[in-house]
Amino acid sequence: MQTAYMRGRAWITGRLAHIRRLQKLLERLYISKTVCYHGY
């Protein structure tokens, strides 16, 4: 039970870290796109 719980926790934290990384990447892309679009 404990091992399964720990595995689930590790999987969830990995998922969250992955999602956060993707969000940062998308934010950077969006910012660079808007900057290019506005010509700054």
C-alpha angles and dihedrals in degrees: 000000000000093000092050090049092049091047091051091049092049090049092050093048090048090051092050092048090050092049091048090051090050091049091052091049092049091047091053091048092048093049093048090047094051091045090052091045094051091043098233 
